[in-house]
Amino acid sequence: MNGRKVILKFLFLLLSLLLLAGCKESAKETDKAVAEAEKAKTESARVKAVLRQTQIERDELEKNIAEISAELENARSQFAAVMQTQEELQNQVNGLIIQRDAALAKAREAQAMVEELTNQLNEKTKEIEELEVWSKEMMATLQQLQGQTEKTGEHATEKPHEEPNE
C-alpha cells in the first residue's frame, strides 16, 4: 500500500512538472520541480526496496511461524503421549499397591497362623513331656509292683497257704 502511495505521489509530481514546464515558468522553478521529481523518484525506489525487503522478511516470518506451529503441534503430541504414559504408569502403581496390600494381609495371616501353630506345638510338646513324666512314674510304679509281686510270690512258694478248718 505504501508503495502505491509513493508511486501516486511520483506521478503527481511528474504531472506537476509537466504543467509547470508547459506554463513556461522560469528555469529556476523548472529545475526545482525536476529536482523534486528526482527526489520523489529516488524516494520511490527506496520505498520499493524497503517494500521488497519487508516482503522478504514477512515471507521468512511466515515460514518461521509455520515451523514453530509444527514444532508446537509435535510438542503437544509428545505431551499427550507423556500424559497417557503417566496415566498408564499410575494405573500400574495403583495395581501394585493393591497387590502389595493383599500380600501384606496374607503375610499377617500367615504370621498369625505360624504363631498359632507354634503355640499348639508348644502345648503338644508340654503334653508329651507331661506324658513322658507320667509314663516314667507309671513304669516306676509298675516296677515297684512287679518287685513286690515277686517278693510276695517268693514268700508264697515258701509257705503254702493253709486253709482254715471249719
FIKOLZA-1660 file (N, C-alpha, C; in steps of 0.1 Angstrom, whole numbers, plus 5000, padded with zeros to 4 digits):
% residues 166
   i   px   py   pz ch aa at
   1 5008 4988 5000  A  M  N
   1 5000 5000 5000  A  M CA
   1 5009 5013 5000  A  M  C
   2 5019 5013 5008  A  N  N
   2 5028 5024 5009  A  N CA
   2 5035 5027 4995  A  N  C
   3 5038 5016 4988  A  G  N
   3 5044 5017 4975  A  G CA
   3 5035 5023 4965  A  G  C
   4 5022 5021 4966  A  R  N
   4 5013 5027 4957  A  R CA
   4 5012 5042 4959  A  R  C
   5 5012 5045 4972  A  K  N
   5 5011 5060 4976  A  K CA
   5 5023 5067 4970  A  K  C
   6 5035 5061 4971  A  V  N
   6 5047 5067 4966  A  V CA
   6 5046 5069 4951  A  V  C
   7 5041 5058 4945  A  I  N
   7 5040 5059 4930  A  I CA
   7 5030 5070 4926  A  I  C
   8 5019 5071 4933  A  L  N
   8 5010 5081 4930  A  L CA
   8 5015 5095 4933  A  L  C
   9 5023 5096 4943  A  K  N
   9 5030 5110 4946  A  K CA
   9 5040 5113 4935  A  K  C
  10 5047 5103 4930  A  F  N
  10 5057 5105 4920  A  F CA
  10 5049 5109 4907  A  F  C
  11 5039 5103 4903  A  L  N
  11 5031 5107 4892  A  L CA
  11 5025 5121 4893  A  L  C
  12 5021 5124 4905  A  F  N
  12 5015 5137 4908  A  F CA
  12 5026 5148 4906  A  F  C
  13 5038 5145 4911  A  L  N
  13 5049 5154 4909  A  L CA
  13 5053 5156 4894  A  L  C
  14 5053 5144 4888  A  L  N
  14 5057 5144 4874  A  L CA
  14 5047 5153 4866  A  L  C
  15 5034 5151 4868  A  L  N
  15 5024 5159 4861  A  L CA
  15 5025 5173 4865  A  L  C
  16 5028 5176 4878  A  S  N
  16 5030 5190 4882  A  S CA
  16 5042 5196 4874  A  S  C
  17 5052 5188 4872  A  L  N
  17 5064 5194 4865  A  L CA
  17 5060 5197 4850  A  L  C
  18 5053 5187 4845  A  L  N
  18 5049 5189 4831  A  L CA
  18 5040 5202 4829  A  L  C
  19 5031 5203 4839  A  L  N
  19 5023 5215 4839  A  L CA
  19 5031 5228 4840  A  L  C
  20 5040 5227 4849  A  L  N
  20 5049 5239 4852  A  L CA
  20 5058 5242 4839  A  L  C
  21 5062 5231 4833  A  A  N
  21 5070 5233 4821  A  A CA
  21 5062 5239 4810  A  A  C
  22 5049 5234 4809  A  G  N
  22 5040 5239 4799  A  G CA
  22 5037 5254 4801  A  G  C
  23 5037 5258 4813  A  C  N
  23 5034 5272 4816  A  C CA
  23 5046 5282 4814  A  C  C
  24 5057 5277 4810  A  K  N
  24 5069 5284 4807  A  K CA
  24 5073 5292 4819  A  K  C
  25 5074 5285 4829  A  E  N
  25 5079 5292 4842  A  E CA
  25 5094 5294 4840  A  E  C
  26 5098 5299 4850  A  S  N
  26 5113 5302 4849  A  S CA
  26 5121 5290 4850  A  S  C
  27 5132 5290 4846  A  A  N
  27 5141 5278 4845  A  A CA
  27 5144 5274 4860  A  A  C
  28 5145 5283 4868  A  K  N
  28 5148 5280 4882  A  K CA
  28 5137 5272 4888  A  K  C
  29 5125 5275 4886  A  E  N
  29 5113 5268 4891  A  E CA
  29 5113 5254 4884  A  E  C
  30 5116 5253 4872  A  T  N
  30 5116 5241 4864  A  T CA
  30 5127 5232 4870  A  T  C
  31 5139 5237 4873  A  D  N
  31 5149 5229 4879  A  D CA
  31 5145 5225 4893  A  D  C
  32 5138 5233 4900  A  K  N
  32 5134 5229 4913  A  K CA
  32 5124 5218 4912  A  K  C
  33 5115 5219 4902  A  A  N
  33 5105 5208 4900  A  A CA
  33 5111 5195 4896  A  A  C
  34 5122 5196 4887  A  V  N
  34 5129 5184 4883  A  V CA
  34 5136 5178 4895  A  V  C
  35 5142 5186 4903  A  A  N
  35 5149 5181 4915  A  A CA
  35 5139 5174 4924  A  A  C
  36 5128 5180 4926  A  E  N
  36 5118 5174 4934  A  E CA
  36 5113 5161 4928  A  E  C
  37 5112 5160 4915  A  A  N
  37 5107 5148 4908  A  A CA
  37 5118 5137 4910  A  A  C
  38 5131 5141 4908  A  E  N
  38 5142 5132 4910  A  E CA
  38 5142 5127 4925  A  E  C
  39 5139 5136 4934  A  K  N
  39 5139 5132 4948  A  K CA
  39 5128 5122 4950  A  K  C
  40 5116 5125 4944  A  A  N
  40 5105 5116 4946  A  A CA
  40 5107 5103 4939  A  A  C
  41 5115 5103 4928  A  K  N
  41 5118 5091 4921  A  K CA
  41 5128 5083 4930  A  K  C
  42 5137 5089 4936  A  T  N
  42 5147 5083 4945  A  T CA
  42 5140 5077 4957  A  T  C
  43 5131 5085 4962  A  E  N
  43 5123 5081 4974  A  E CA
  43 5114 5069 4970  A  E  C
  44 5108 5069 4958  A  S  N
  44 5100 5058 4953  A  S CA
  44 5108 5045 4952  A  S  C
  45 5121 5046 4947  A  A  N
  45 5130 5035 4946  A  A CA
  45 5133 5029 4959  A  A  C
  46 5136 5038 4969  A  R  N
  46 5140 5034 4982  A  R CA
  46 5128 5027 4989  A  R  C
  47 5116 5033 4987  A  V  N
  47 5104 5027 4993  A  V CA
  47 5101 5013 4987  A  V  C
  48 5103 5012 4974  A  K  N
  48 5102 4999 4967  A  K CA
  48 5112 4989 4973  A  K  C
  49 5124 4993 4975  A  A  N
  49 5135 4984 4981  A  A CA
  49 5131 4980 4995  A  A  C
  50 5126 4990 5003  A  V  N
  50 5121 4987 5016  A  V CA
  50 5110 4977 5016  A  V  C
  51 5101 4979 5006  A  L  N
  51 5089 4971 5004  A  L CA
  51 5093 4957 5001  A  L  C
  52 5103 4955 4992  A  R  N
  52 5108 4942 4988  A  R CA
  52 5114 4935 5000  A  R  C
  53 5122 4943 5008  A  Q  N
  53 5128 4937 5020  A  Q CA
  53 5118 4933 5030  A  Q  C
  54 5108 4941 5032  A  T  N
  54 5097 4938 5041  A  T CA
  54 5089 4926 5037  A  T  C
  55 5087 4925 5024  A  Q  N
  55 5080 4913 5019  A  Q CA
  55 5089 4900 5021  A  Q  C
  56 5102 4901 5019  A  I  N
  56 5111 4890 5022  A  I CA
  56 5111 4886 5037  A  I  C
  57 5111 4896 5045  A  E  N
  57 5111 4894 5060  A  E CA
  57 5097 4888 5064  A  E  C
  58 5086 4893 5057  A  R  N
  58 5073 4887 5060  A  R CA
  58 5072 4873 5056  A  R  C
  59 5078 4869 5044  A  D  N
  59 5078 4856 5040  A  D CA
  59 5086 4847 5049  A  D  C
  60 5097 4852 5054  A  E  N
  60 5106 4844 5063  A  E CA
  60 5099 4843 5076  A  E  C
  61 5092 4853 5081  A  L  N
  61 5084 4852 5094  A  L CA
  61 5073 4842 5092  A  L  C
  62 5066 4842 5081  A  E  N
  62 5055 4832 5079  A  E CA
  62 5061 4818 5079  A  E  C
  63 5073 4816 5073  A  K  N
  63 5079 4803 5073  A  K CA
  63 5083 4799 5087  A  K  C
  64 5088 4809 5095  A  N  N
  64 5092 4806 5109  A  N CA
  64 5079 4802 5117  A  N  C
  65 5068 4810 5114  A  I  N
  65 5056 4807 5121  A  I CA
  65 5051 4793 5118  A  I  C
  66 5052 4789 5105  A  A  N
  66 5048 4775 5101  A  A CA
  66 5057 4765 5108  A  A  C
  67 5070 4767 5109  A  E  N
  67 5079 4758 5116  A  E CA
  67 5076 4757 5131  A  E  C
  68 5074 4769 5137  A  I  N
  68 5071 4769 5151  A  I CA
  68 5057 4762 5154  A  I  C
  69 5048 4765 5145  A  S  N
  69 5034 4758 5146  A  S CA
  69 5036 4743 5146  A  S  C
  70 5044 4738 5136  A  A  N
  70 5047 4724 5135  A  A CA
  70 5053 4718 5148  A  A  C
  71 5063 4726 5153  A  E  N
  71 5070 4722 5165  A  E CA
  71 5061 4722 5177  A  E  C
  72 5052 4731 5177  A  L  N
  72 5042 4732 5188  A  L CA
  72 5033 4720 5187  A  L  C
  73 5028 4717 5175  A  E  N
  73 5019 4705 5174  A  E CA
  73 5026 4693 5178  A  E  C
  74 5039 4691 5174  A  N  N
  74 5047 4680 5178  A  N CA
  74 5049 4679 5193  A  N  C
  75 5051 4691 5199  A  A  N
  75 5053 4691 5214  A  A CA
  75 5039 4687 5220  A  A  C
  76 5028 4692 5215  A  R  N
  76 5015 4688 5220  A  R CA
  76 5013 4673 5219  A  R  C
  77 5017 4667 5208  A  S  N
  77 5015 4653 5206  A  S CA
  77 5024 4645 5216  A  S  C
  78 5036 4650 5218  A  Q  N
  78 5045 4643 5227  A  Q CA
  78 5040 4645 5242  A  Q  C
  79 5035 4656 5245  A  F  N
  79 5029 4659 5258  A  F CA
  79 5017 4649 5260  A  F  C
  80 5009 4648 5250  A  A  N
  80 4997 4639 5252  A  A CA
  80 5002 4625 5254  A  A  C
  81 5013 4621 5247  A  A  N
  81 5018 4607 5248  A  A CA
  81 5024 4606 5262  A  A  C
  82 5031 4616 5267  A  V  N
  82 5036 4615 5281  A  V CA
  82 5025 4614 5291  A  V  C
  83 5015 4622 5289  A  M  N
  83 5003 4621 5298  A  M CA
  83 4997 4607 5298  A  M  C
  84 4996 4602 5286  A  Q  N
  84 4990 4588 5285  A  Q CA
  84 4999 4578 5292  A  Q  C
  85 5012 4579 5290  A  T  N
  85 5021 4570 5297  A  T CA
  85 5021 4572 5312  A  T  C
  86 5020 4585 5316  A  Q  N
  86 5019 4588 5331  A  Q CA
  86 5006 4581 5337  A  Q  C
  87 4995 4582 5329  A  E  N
  87 4983 4576 5334  A  E CA
  87 4984 4561 5335  A  E  C
  88 4990 4555 5325  A  E  N
  88 4992 4540 5325  A  E CA
  88 5001 4536 5336  A  E  C
  89 5012 4544 5339  A  L  N
  89 5021 4541 5350  A  L CA
  89 5013 4542 5363  A  L  C
  90 5005 4553 5364  A  Q  N
  90 4998 4555 5377  A  Q CA
  90 4988 4543 5379  A  Q  C
  91 4982 4538 5369  A  N  N
  91 4973 4526 5370  A  N CA
  91 4981 4514 5374  A  N  C
  92 4993 4512 5369  A  Q  N
  92 5002 4501 5373  A  Q CA
  92 5006 4503 5387  A  Q  C
  93 5009 4515 5391  A  V  N
  93 5013 4517 5405  A  V CA
  93 5001 4514 5415  A  V  C
  94 4989 4518 5411  A  N  N
  94 4977 4515 5419  A  N CA
  94 4975 4500 5420  A  N  C
  95 4977 4493 5409  A  G  N
  95 4975 4479 5409  A  G CA
  95 4986 4472 5418  A  G  C
  96 4998 4477 5417  A  L  N
  96 5009 4472 5426  A  L CA
  96 5006 4474 5440  A  L  C
  97 5000 4486 5443  A  I  N
  97 4997 4489 5457  A  I CA
  97 4987 4480 5462  A  I  C
  98 4977 4477 5454  A  I  N
  98 4966 4467 5458  A  I CA
  98 4972 4453 5460  A  I  C
  99 4981 4449 5451  A  Q  N
  99 4988 4436 5453  A  Q CA
  99 4996 4436 5465  A  Q  C
 100 5004 4447 5468  A  R  N
 100 5012 4448 5480  A  R CA
 100 5003 4446 5492  A  R  C
 101 4992 4454 5493  A  D  N
 101 4984 4453 5504  A  D CA
 101 4978 4439 5506  A  D  C
 102 4974 4433 5495  A  A  N
 102 4969 4419 5496  A  A CA
 102 4980 4410 5501  A  A  C
 103 4992 4412 5496  A  A  N
 103 5003 4403 5501  A  A CA
 103 5007 4405 5516  A  A  C
 104 5006 4418 5520  A  L  N
 104 5008 4421 5534  A  L CA
 104 4997 4415 5543  A  L  C
 105 4985 4415 5538  A  A  N
 105 4974 4409 5546  A  A CA
 105 4976 4394 5547  A  A  C
 106 4980 4387 5536  A  K  N
 106 4983 4373 5536  A  K CA
 106 4995 4370 5545  A  K  C
 107 5005 4379 5545  A  A  N
 107 5017 4377 5553  A  A CA
 107 5013 4378 5568  A  A  C
 108 5004 4387 5571  A  R  N
 108 4999 4388 5585  A  R CA
 108 4991 4376 5589  A  R  C
 109 4983 4371 5580  A  E  N
 109 4975 4359 5582  A  E CA
 109 4985 4347 5584  A  E  C
 110 4995 4346 5576  A  A  N
 110 5004 4335 5577  A  A CA
 110 5012 4336 5590  A  A  C
 111 5016 4349 5594  A  Q  N
 111 5023 4351 5607  A  Q CA
 111 5014 4347 5618  A  Q  C
 112 5001 4350 5618  A  A  N
 112 4992 4346 5628  A  A CA
 112 4991 4331 5629  A  A  C
 113 4990 4325 5617  A  M  N
 113 4989 4310 5617  A  M CA
 113 5002 4304 5622  A  M  C
 114 5013 4309 5619  A  V  N
 114 5026 4304 5624  A  V CA
 114 5026 4305 5639  A  V  C
 115 5021 4317 5644  A  E  N
 115 5021 4318 5659  A  E CA
 115 5012 4308 5665  A  E  C
 116 5000 4307 5659  A  E  N
 116 4990 4297 5664  A  E CA
 116 4996 4283 5664  A  E  C
 117 5002 4279 5653  A  L  N
 117 5008 4266 5652  A  L CA
 117 5019 4264 5662  A  L  C
 118 5027 4275 5664  A  T  N
 118 5038 4274 5673  A  T CA
 118 5033 4272 5687  A  T  C
 119 5022 4279 5691  A  N  N
 119 5016 4277 5704  A  N CA
 119 5010 4263 5705  A  N  C
 120 5004 4258 5695  A  Q  N
 120 4999 4244 5695  A  Q CA
 120 5010 4234 5697  A  Q  C
 121 5021 4237 5690  A  L  N
 121 5033 4228 5691  A  L CA
 121 5038 4228 5705  A  L  C
 122 5039 4240 5711  A  N  N
 122 5044 4242 5724  A  N CA
 122 5035 4234 5734  A  N  C
 123 5022 4236 5732  A  E  N
 123 5013 4229 5741  A  E CA
 123 5014 4213 5739  A  E  C
 124 5015 4209 5727  A  K  N
 124 5017 4194 5725  A  K CA
 124 5030 4189 5730  A  K  C
 125 5041 4198 5729  A  T  N
 125 5054 4194 5734  A  T CA
 125 5053 4193 5750  A  T  C
 126 5046 4202 5756  A  K  N
 126 5044 4202 5770  A  K CA
 126 5036 4189 5774  A  K  C
 127 5025 4187 5767  A  E  N
 127 5017 4175 5770  A  E CA
 127 5025 4162 5768  A  E  C
 128 5034 4161 5758  A  I  N
 128 5042 4150 5756  A  I CA
 128 5052 4148 5768  A  I  C
 129 5058 4160 5772  A  E  N
 129 5067 4159 5783  A  E CA
 129 5060 4155 5795  A  E  C
 130 5048 4160 5798  A  E  N
 130 5040 4155 5809  A  E CA
 130 5037 4140 5808  A  E  C
 131 5033 4136 5796  A  L  N
 131 5030 4122 5794  A  L CA
 131 5043 4113 5797  A  L  C
 132 5054 4118 5792  A  E  N
 132 5067 4111 5795  A  E CA
 132 5069 4110 5810  A  E  C
 133 5067 4121 5817  A  V  N
 133 5069 4121 5831  A  V CA
 133 5060 4111 5837  A  V  C
 134 5047 4112 5833  A  W  N
 134 5037 4102 5839  A  W CA
 134 5040 4088 5835  A  W  C
 135 5045 4086 5822  A  S  N
 135 5049 4073 5818  A  S CA
 135 5061 4067 5827  A  S  C
 136 5070 4076 5829  A  K  N
 136 5081 4072 5838  A  K CA
 136 5077 4068 5852  A  K  C
 137 5067 4077 5857  A  E  N
 137 5062 4074 5870  A  E CA
 137 5054 4061 5870  A  E  C
 138 5047 4058 5859  A  M  N
 138 5039 4046 5858  A  M CA
 138 5049 4034 5857  A  M  C
 139 5059 4035 5850  A  M  N
 139 5069 4025 5848  A  M CA
 139 5076 4022 5862  A  M  C
 140 5079 4033 5869  A  A  N
 140 5085 4031 5882  A  A CA
 140 5075 4024 5891  A  A  C
 141 5062 4028 5891  A  T  N
 141 5052 4022 5899  A  T CA
 141 5051 4007 5895  A  T  C
 142 5050 4004 5882  A  L  N
 142 5049 3991 5877  A  L CA
 142 5061 3982 5882  A  L  C
 143 5072 3988 5881  A  Q  N
 143 5084 3980 5885  A  Q CA
 143 5083 3978 5900  A  Q  C
 144 5079 3987 5908  A  Q  N
 144 5077 3985 5922  A  Q CA
 144 5067 3974 5925  A  Q  C
 145 5056 3975 5917  A  L  N
 145 5046 3965 5919  A  L CA
 145 5051 3951 5915  A  L  C
 146 5058 3950 5904  A  Q  N
 146 5064 3938 5900  A  Q CA
 146 5074 3933 5910  A  Q  C
 147 5082 3942 5915  A  G  N
 147 5091 3938 5926  A  G CA
 147 5084 3933 5938  A  G  C
 148 5073 3939 5942  A  Q  N
 148 5065 3935 5954  A  Q CA
 148 5058 3922 5950  A  Q  C
 149 5054 3920 5938  A  T  N
 149 5047 3908 5934  A  T CA
 149 5057 3897 5934  A  T  C
 150 5069 3899 5930  A  E  N
 150 5079 3889 5930  A  E CA
 150 5083 3885 5944  A  E  C
 151 5084 3895 5953  A  K  N
 151 5087 3892 5967  A  K CA
 151 5075 3884 5974  A  K  C
 152 5063 3888 5970  A  T  N
 152 5051 3881 5975  A  T CA
 152 5051 3867 5970  A  T  C
 153 5054 3866 5957  A  G  N
 153 5054 3853 5951  A  G CA
 153 5065 3844 5957  A  G  C
 154 5076 3849 5961  A  E  N
 154 5086 3841 5968  A  E CA
 154 5082 3837 5981  A  E  C
 155 5075 3845 5988  A  H  N
 155 5070 3841 6002  A  H CA
 155 5059 3831 6000  A  H  C
 156 5051 3832 5990  A  A  N
 156 5040 3823 5989  A  A CA
 156 5045 3809 5985  A  A  C
 157 5056 3808 5978  A  T  N
 157 5061 3795 5975  A  T CA
 157 5068 3789 5987  A  T  C
 158 5073 3796 5996  A  E  N
 158 5080 3791 6007  A  E CA
 158 5070 3785 6017  A  E  C
 159 5059 3791 6020  A  K  N
 159 5049 3786 6029  A  K CA
 159 5036 3785 6021  A  K  C
 160 5032 3773 6020  A  P  N
 160 5019 3771 6014  A  P CA
 160 5008 3777 6023  A  P  C
 161 5000 3781 6017  A  H  N
 161 4989 3788 6024  A  H CA
 161 4979 3777 6029  A  H  C
 162 4976 3777 6041  A  E  N
 162 4967 3767 6046  A  E CA
 162 4954 3773 6047  A  E  C
 163 4945 3763 6045  A  E  N
 163 4931 3768 6046  A  E CA
 163 4926 3766 6060  A  E  C
 164 4919 3774 6064  A  P  N
 164 4914 3773 6078  A  P CA
 164 4904 3761 6079  A  P  C
 165 4904 3755 6090  A  N  N
 165 4895 3744 6092  A  N CA
 165 4882 3749 6097  A  N  C
 166 4873 3742 6093  A  E  N
 166 4860 3747 6098  A  E CA
 166 4853 3737 6106  A  E  C
% end
